[in-house]
Amino acid sequence: MDTTPNDMNKTLLRTLRGAFTDHPREAGESYWQHFVFTVDMARRLFVVCILLLAHGILPFTLTHAASSRLQQCQKILTERAARTGYNEMCDGFGI
């Protein structure tokens, strides 16, 4: 059975689309919903990094700021995993 270039292009496009949409769909989201969520989490974790650096330089400041924000991130991720059912499908790294 010969495959035409058009068939190969369609297969490639389906594969590429799946690479961007399979995981978000498993988590009950569209690509853009997943993107917005991950950007927000990255922003939150970036703030934690800055707070940790500041605390490392000046240990008498921000003594609980980073840990409380990390706990907040953990809560968001745990609640989200429970809501989407994704925690049962976790690959072993946990949330």
N, C-alpha and C positions, 0 to 999 in steps of 0.2 A: 504494500500500500504506500503510495507516494504522498508525501505531505507537501502542500504548496507553501510558498512563502507567506501567503495571506493567513493560512492555518497556523503557521509557526508564530506569526505576529500576534494573532489572537491568543494563543497559548501563553506567550510571553507577557502580554498585557494582563491576562487573568492572574498569572503568577505574581507579577509586580503589584497588582491591586491587592491581592491576598496578603502580601508582605506588609502592607500598610493598614489593612483592615481586619485581619483575622484576630489578632490579640485584643484590640479594642472591642470587637464584637463579642468575644468571649467574656469580657468584663462588662458587657451590657451597655456599651457606649459607641458613639460614632467616632470616626478618626478625630474630628475636631473637638469633640467633648473630651476625649482622652488627651489630646494635645494641650488643651487649656488647663486641664487638671495637672498634668505633669509639669507644665511651665510654672504654675502656681506653687507646686511642691518644690521645684528647683529654687524659686525665689525665696520661699520660707527657709530652705536649707542653706542658701547663700547668706541670709541674715544670721543664721546660727553660726556659720563659719566666721563671719565678721565679729560676732560677739565673743566667740571662743578666742580669737586672736587678740582682741582687746583685753579680755580677761587674762590671757597668758602674759601679756605685757604688763598689765596693771592688775595683779591678782586680788587686790582689795576692792575692785569694782566689778559690777555685773556678776555677782557671785552665784546667782540662780537664774539669770536671764536665758542662757543657752539651754540649760536643762529643762526649764519650763516650756520653752518653745519646742524642744525635741519631743517632750511628752505630748504636746499639742499635735505635732505631726504624727506621732504614733497613734493617737486617738483618731485622727482623721483617716489614716490608712486602715486601721482596724475596723472602724465603722463602715468605711467604703467597701472593704473586702466582705464584710458580713452582709451588706446590702446587696451586693452584686453576686454573692455566692462564689466569688473568685478564690476565697481562702481555701476552699476544698480542692481547687485545682492547682494550688501552689506547687512550685517545682522544688521545694525543699529548703529554700532560703528563708521562708517565713515572712510575715509582715509584722 
